[in-house]
Amino acid sequence: MRAVFKAAALLAISVALPGAGIALARAPETSLRPLPRPLAEAGSAAPVSAPLAAAVSQPAPRAARAEVVVPGVTLAAARSLRPQLRPQSLGTARTGSAPQAQPVAANPGFEAWKRGFRGRAMAQGISAATFDRAFRNARFMPEVIEKDRNQSEFTKSIKDYMDGAVSDTRVRNGRREYGRQSTLLSRIERSYGVPGRYIAAIWGLETAYGSYRGSTPLISSMATLAYEGRRGSFYEAQLIALLKVVQHGDSTPENMQGSWAGASGHTQFMPTSYLSYAVDFTGDGRRDIWAEDPSDSLASSANYLARHGWRSGQPWGQEVVLPANFDYGLANGPEKMPSAWARLGVRPARGEMRDYGQARLLLLAGSGGPAFLVFHNFDVIKRYNNADTYALAVGILGDRIAGAGDLTRPWPQGERVLKRAERIELQQLLTRRGYDTGGVDGILGSRSTAAIRAYQRSIGSVPDGHPSVALLTRLRR
């Protein structure tokens, strides 16, 4: 969704709303992960789209033409290599049966590209035998091109997203898998310092604990996208990574299946991210994230977080309660020690607030939703997937898997992220009223947030800087 997992640079670029903590559409341009993917659990209702994982270290491909609006996606300093979302039609759950060879489609242009790519692959150390083995059943997949070109903008309310991400079913299944894999997760925690409950949460969000790993043959899908050319160099790099997997003997072309945009395995790595962060935790000489055994995948995710600075002993964050007449200008901005926040009247929703380190106040739904103090590890989770909602979902789901209760304050009903056209309109209307938004581009940065707060003060609303549909409706009058 990089780098590590992820992602087809299909995702739309996200925009930070410093004052509101909510963001827009399209995964950051640095994202390498694909579009949507299911948040459904076995035995639950239809899947819900959720953002995917992230990674670092590679240049991002060109952004897709359409937008995907995901609540809470913000642009972090970290460069994400995972896709933000991926398609709800990700595929059926794995059954363990051997995949069937796909017929090779007759496409002269694709065959000519393949001959040219063969030489480029061999120049990068891929043997002729490896290439021919990997491409033996590769085929042009026009359906992948169709998906790549037809990603339409959609919106999902924060409540709907969080209710799906941390549903009772997902929590129940997570507790079951956490119990089944307790020995493995304890070993992973000792090795990498990342609590097993958060690795289980990532597993749950990415593939419903291994149930929805994708069924698209990666060699064919990556070759199709490389041939199509819109992000040819990026997908050729993914193909080279897959060929290295085959050449090393970590897996076979038949077993390497995943999202149409390239993310695969229990915790959805992009091929280039696999090369950088995947580990052989079973000790069998292979880094096999495609196996039914999730050991290598789960340990690889822990390695990814550890390599990006996870601080052992520090929480991701905690829910807090704000006092009356709180200065919302402090939200989503300055970092303070929890003791300093306490002196401002901020108190824990449960338990106690300890000085684990500097924390910022996060409000994703403005003054009408729950509030959180989030620490350094929250931003480490965002390196996996650069979205506030995703990082919150991992933290909350992980804590609930380990036995914690639900949030004390519910997410507001119907609150959703504005579409790009609506964000542009919001900036235009504020500008006409004399408020400086820093430009009319659909990117709600600090100046747009300040303009929203100034307008909210003028109409007697809580100046939380939140760009809500209700605020836009009021401006239209």
C-alpha positions in Angstrom: 0.0 0.0 0.0 6.4 1.2 0.0 9.8 -0.5 1.1 7.7 -2.8 2.8 4.3 -3.5 2.0 2.8 -2.3 -0.1 1.4 -0.8 -2.4 0.4 0.0 -5.6 0.8 3.6 -6.2 -2.7 3.7 -7.0 -3.8 5.3 -3.9 -4.8 8.8 -3.9 -2.7 11.4 -2.2 -3.7 12.3 1.3 -3.9 15.7 2.8 -3.3 16.6 6.4 -5.8 18.8 8.1 -3.7 19.9 11.0 -6.6 21.4 12.8 -9.0 18.6 12.3 -6.9 15.6 11.9 -9.0 14.4 9.1 -7.9 14.0 5.6 -8.8 13.5 2.1 -8.6 11.3 -0.7 -5.8 9.5 -2.4 -3.0 8.0 -0.5 0.1 10.0 -0.3 2.1 10.2 -3.5 4.7 8.2 -1.6 2.4 5.3 -1.2 3.0 2.0 -3.0 -0.1 0.2 -1.9 -3.3 -0.5 -3.9 -6.8 0.7 -3.5 -9.3 -0.8 -1.1 -9.3 -4.1 0.6 -11.8 -5.9 2.8 -12.2 -5.4 6.5 -14.6 -8.3 6.8 -14.3 -11.2 9.2 -15.3 -14.8 8.6 -18.9 -15.1 9.4 -19.5 -11.3 9.3 -21.4 -9.2 6.8 -20.0 -7.8 3.6 -16.4 -6.6 3.7 -15.6 -3.0 4.5 -12.8 -1.2 2.8 -9.8 -0.3 4.9 -6.5 1.4 4.4 -3.4 -0.8 4.1 0.1 -0.9 5.3 3.1 1.4 4.7 6.8 1.3 4.0 9.7 3.5 3.3 12.7 3.9 1.1 11.4 4.0 -2.5 10.3 6.8 -4.7 6.6 6.9 -5.2 4.9 6.3 -8.5 2.7 8.8 -10.2 -0.6 9.3 -8.5 -3.7 7.6 -9.9 -6.2 9.8 -11.7 -9.2 9.1 -9.5 -9.5 9.8 -5.8 -10.3 7.7 -2.8 -11.4 9.5 0.3 -10.5 7.7 3.5 -11.2 9.2 6.9 -8.2 10.4 8.8 -5.6 10.0 6.1 -2.9 12.5 6.7 0.4 13.3 5.1 3.1 12.3 7.6 6.8 13.0 7.3 7.3 9.3 6.9 7.2 8.1 3.3 4.7 5.3 2.9 5.2 2.5 0.5 2.0 0.7 1.2 -1.3 1.2 -0.6 -4.0 2.9 1.3 -6.9 0.8 0.3 -7.6 -2.1 -1.8 -10.5 -3.5 -3.6 -13.4 -5.1 -1.7 -13.4 -7.8 -4.4 -10.0 -8.9 -3.1 -10.8 -12.6 -3.6 -12.0 -15.5 -1.6 -10.3 -16.9 1.5 -7.4 -19.2 0.9 -8.3 -22.9 1.1 -4.8 -24.3 0.9 -5.4 -26.0 -2.5 -2.8 -25.5 -5.2 -3.5 -22.6 -7.6 -4.3 -23.5 -11.2 -2.2 -22.3 -14.0 -3.7 -19.4 -15.9 -4.0 -19.6 -19.7 -1.6 -17.2 -21.5 -3.6 -14.5 -23.4 -2.5 -13.8 -27.0 -1.2 -10.2 -26.9 1.6 -9.4 -29.3 2.4 -6.1 -27.5 2.7 -7.8 -24.1 4.9 -10.5 -25.6 7.2 -7.9 -27.1 7.4 -6.1 -23.8 8.2 -9.3 -22.0 11.1 -10.0 -24.4 12.5 -6.6 -23.7 12.0 -6.9 -19.9 13.8 -10.3 -20.0 17.0 -8.6 -21.0 16.5 -5.9 -18.3 15.9 -8.5 -15.6 18.9 -10.5 -16.6 21.0 -7.3 -16.4 19.9 -7.0 -12.8 21.1 -10.5 -11.9 18.0 -12.6 -12.7 19.0 -15.9 -14.5 17.4 -16.9 -17.7 16.1 -20.1 -16.0 14.5 -18.1 -13.2 12.8 -15.7 -15.7 11.5 -18.4 -17.9 10.2 -20.3 -14.9 8.4 -17.3 -13.5 6.9 -16.2 -16.8 5.9 -19.7 -18.0 2.2 -19.1 -17.2 2.2 -15.3 -17.0 -0.5 -13.6 -19.0 -1.8 -10.2 -19.8 -4.6 -9.3 -17.4 -6.9 -6.6 -18.9 -9.1 -6.7 -15.8 -6.1 -5.4 -13.8 -5.8 -2.4 -16.1 -9.5 -1.8 -15.8 -9.2 -1.7 -12.0 -6.2 0.5 -12.2 -8.0 3.1 -14.4 -11.4 3.0 -12.7 -10.8 4.0 -9.1 -13.6 6.4 -8.3 -13.7 8.8 -5.3 -15.9 7.5 -2.5 -16.4 8.5 1.1 -16.9 6.6 4.3 -17.8 8.1 7.6 -15.3 7.8 10.4 -17.8 6.0 12.5 -18.5 3.4 9.7 -14.7 2.9 9.2 -13.9 2.5 12.8 -17.0 0.4 13.5 -15.9 -2.0 10.8 -12.2 -1.9 11.7 -12.8 -2.6 15.4 -16.1 -4.6 15.1 -17.1 -7.1 17.7 -16.5 -9.8 15.2 -13.0 -8.6 14.5 -12.3 -8.3 18.2 -13.7 -11.8 18.9 -11.8 -13.4 16.1 -8.7 -11.5 17.1 -8.8 -12.8 20.6 -9.2 -16.3 19.3 -6.2 -16.0 17.0 -4.2 -14.2 19.7 -4.8 -17.2 21.9 -3.9 -19.7 19.2 -0.8 -17.9 18.3 0.2 -16.8 21.8 3.5 -18.7 21.8 4.5 -17.3 18.3 3.5 -13.8 19.2 5.4 -13.9 22.5 8.5 -15.0 20.6 8.0 -12.2 18.1 7.6 -9.6 20.9 10.8 -10.8 22.6 12.7 -10.6 19.3 11.5 -7.2 18.1 10.0 -5.4 21.1 6.7 -4.9 19.5 3.7 -6.1 21.5 2.0 -9.1 19.9 -1.4 -7.6 20.3 -0.6 -4.9 17.8 0.9 -7.4 15.3 -2.3 -9.4 15.7 -4.3 -6.2 15.0 -2.4 -5.5 11.8 -3.0 -9.0 10.7 -6.7 -8.6 11.4 -7.0 -5.3 9.6 -4.9 -6.4 6.6 -6.4 -9.8 5.8 -9.0 -10.6 8.5 -6.4 -12.9 10.2 -5.3 -14.5 6.9 -8.8 -15.1 5.5 -8.5 -12.5 2.6 -5.0 -12.6 1.2 -5.9 -12.1 -2.4 -6.0 -14.5 -5.3 -4.5 -12.6 -8.2 -1.2 -14.1 -9.6 1.4 -11.5 -8.8 3.7 -12.1 -11.8 0.9 -11.6 -14.2 -0.6 -8.6 -12.5 2.7 -6.8 -12.0 3.8 -7.6 -15.6 0.4 -6.3 -16.9 0.8 -3.0 -15.0 4.5 -2.7 -16.0 3.5 -3.3 -19.7 0.7 -0.8 -19.5 3.4 1.8 -18.8 1.7 4.5 -16.7 3.9 3.4 -13.8 6.1 1.1 -15.7 9.4 1.6 -13.9 7.7 1.1 -10.5 6.0 -2.2 -11.5 9.1 -3.4 -13.2 10.9 -2.9 -9.9 8.2 -5.0 -8.2 8.7 -7.7 -10.8 12.4 -7.8 -10.3 11.7 -8.2 -6.6 9.4 -11.1 -7.3 11.9 -12.7 -9.6 14.5 -12.5 -6.8 12.0 -14.3 -4.5 11.8 -17.1 -7.0 15.5 -17.2 -7.7 16.3 -17.4 -4.0 13.7 -20.2 -3.5 11.5 -18.4 -0.9 8.4 -19.2 -2.9 7.1 -20.2 -6.3 5.3 -18.1 -9.0 2.2 -20.3 -8.4 2.1 -19.6 -4.7 2.7 -15.8 -5.0 -0.8 -14.5 -5.1 -2.3 -11.3 -3.6 -3.9 -8.0 -4.5 -4.2 -7.0 -8.1 -1.9 -4.0 -7.2 0.8 -6.2 -5.6 0.3 -6.4 -1.9 0.4 -10.0 -0.6 0.9 -12.3 2.3 -0.9 -12.3 5.7 0.2 -8.7 6.4 0.3 -7.5 2.8 3.8 -6.6 1.7 4.7 -5.1 -1.6 7.5 -7.1 -3.3 10.2 -4.4 -2.9 9.2 -4.0 0.8 9.5 -7.8 1.2 13.1 -7.6 0.1 13.9 -5.0 2.7 11.9 -6.2 5.7 10.7 -9.8 5.4 12.4 -12.2 7.8 12.7 -16.0 8.1 11.3 -16.5 11.5 10.7 -20.2 11.2 14.3 -20.9 10.4 13.6 -23.0 7.3 15.8 -20.9 5.1 12.9 -19.2 3.3 11.1 -15.9 4.0 7.7 -17.2 3.0 4.9 -14.7 3.7 2.7 -16.7 1.3 2.6 -19.8 3.5 -0.5 -20.8 5.4 1.7 -20.6 8.5 1.7 -16.8 9.4 5.0 -16.9 11.3 7.2 -15.2 8.7 4.5 -12.6 7.9 3.8 -11.6 11.5 7.5 -11.5 12.4 8.1 -9.4 9.2 5.6 -6.8 10.3 7.2 -6.6 13.7 10.6 -6.2 12.1 9.1 -3.4 10.0 7.8 -1.5 13.0 11.0 -2.1 14.9 13.2 -0.9 12.0 11.1 2.3 11.9 11.7 3.1 15.6 9.2 1.3 17.8 9.9 2.3 21.4 9.4 -0.7 23.7 7.4 0.0 26.8 5.6 3.1 25.3 1.9 2.9 24.4 0.6 4.1 21.0 -1.7 6.5 22.9 -4.8 6.6 25.1 -8.3 8.1 25.1 -8.7 11.3 27.1 -11.5 13.6 28.2 -11.2 17.3 27.5 -12.4 20.0 29.9 -15.1 22.6 29.2 -13.9 25.6 27.3 -10.8 23.7 26.1 -8.5 25.6 23.6 -9.0 23.5 20.5 -6.2 25.4 18.9 -3.9 22.9 20.7 -5.4 19.9 18.9 -3.4 18.1 16.3 -0.5 20.4 16.9 2.0 20.9 19.7 3.4 18.0 21.7 3.5 18.0 25.5 4.2 15.6 28.2 1.0 14.0 29.6 1.6 15.8 32.9 1.5 19.1 31.0 -1.7 18.1 29.3 -3.1 17.2 32.7 -2.4 20.8 34.0 -4.6 22.0 31.1 -7.5 19.9 32.4 -7.0 16.9 30.1 -7.7 13.6 32.0 -7.6 10.0 31.0 -10.9 8.3 30.0 -9.6 5.2 31.9 -6.7 4.5 34.1 -3.9 7.0 34.5 -1.8 9.3 32.3 1.9 8.6 32.6 4.8 10.5 31.1 5.7 7.9 28.5 7.0 10.7 26.3 5.8 13.7 24.3 2.3 13.3 23.1 -0.1 15.3 20.8 -3.8 15.7 21.1 -5.6 13.9 18.2 -9.2 14.8 17.2 -10.4 13.1 14.1 -14.1 14.1 14.4 -13.7 17.6 16.0 -15.1 18.4 19.3 -18.0 16.0 18.8 -15.9 12.8 18.8 -13.4 11.0 21.0 -10.1 12.6 21.9 -6.7 10.9 22.2 -3.2 11.6 23.3 -0.9 9.8 20.9 2.8 9.1 21.3 5.8 8.3 19.1 4.6 4.7 18.5 1.4 6.0 16.9 3.5 7.6 14.2 5.5 4.4 13.8 2.3 2.6 13.0 1.6 5.3 10.4 4.8 4.3 8.7 3.0 1.0 8.0 0.0 2.9 6.7 0.0 6.7 6.6 -3.5 7.2 7.9 -4.6 8.4 11.4 -7.7 6.2 11.2 -5.6 3.1 10.4 -3.1 3.8 13.2 -6.0 4.3 15.6 -7.7 1.1 14.5 -4.5 -0.9 15.1 -4.0 0.6 18.5 -7.6 0.3 19.7 -8.1 -3.2 18.1 -4.8 -4.4 19.6 -5.8 -3.2 23.1 -9.3 -4.8 22.8 -7.7 -8.0 21.6 -5.7 -8.0 24.8 -8.9 -7.4 26.9 -9.5 -3.6 27.0 -12.9 -2.2 26.8 -14.4 0.0 24.0 -14.0 3.7 23.8 -15.9 5.7 26.4 -17.1 8.3 23.8 -18.7 7.1 20.5 -17.8 8.4 17.1 -20.5 10.8 15.8 -23.1 9.5 13.4 -22.8 10.5 9.8 -19.6 12.4 10.0 -17.6 11.9 6.9 -14.6 13.4 5.1 -15.3 16.0 2.4 -14.7 15.0 -1.2 -12.0 17.0 -3.0 -14.6 19.1 -4.8 -16.2 19.9 -1.5 -12.9 20.9 0.0 -12.3 23.2 -2.9 -15.7 24.7 -2.4 -15.1 25.1 1.3 -11.9 27.1 0.6 -13.6 29.2 -2.1 -16.5 30.1 0.3 -14.2 31.0 3.1 -12.0 33.1 0.8 -15.1 35.0 -0.4 -15.9 35.8 3.2 -12.4 37.2 3.8 -10.7 34.3 5.4 -7.2 33.3 4.2 -7.1 29.6 3.3 -3.6 29.8 1.7 -5.0 28.9 -1.7 -7.9 27.0 -3.3 -6.5 23.6 -4.0 -8.5 21.1 -2.0 -5.6 20.7 0.5 -6.7 21.7 3.9 -3.5 22.7 5.6 -2.8 24.8 8.6 -4.0 28.1 7.0 -7.2 26.5 5.9 -7.7 25.1 9.4 -7.0 28.6 10.9 -9.6 30.0 8.5 -12.2 27.4 9.6 -11.6 28.2 13.2 -11.9 31.9 12.6 -15.2 31.4 10.8 -16.4 29.0 13.6 -15.7 31.7 16.2 -17.7 34.3 14.1 -20.8 32.1 14.2 -20.4 31.0 17.8 -19.4 27.4 17.1 -16.7 25.5 18.9 -13.5 26.5 17.0 -12.1 23.0 16.5 -11.1 23.6 12.9 -13.0 20.5 11.8 -14.1 20.7 8.1 -17.5 19.0 8.4 -20.4 18.7 6.0 -22.5 20.8 8.4 -19.9 23.6 8.2 -19.9 23.5 4.4 -23.7 23.6 4.4 -23.7 26.7 6.6 -21.2 28.4 4.4 -23.4 27.8 1.4 -26.2 29.9 2.8 
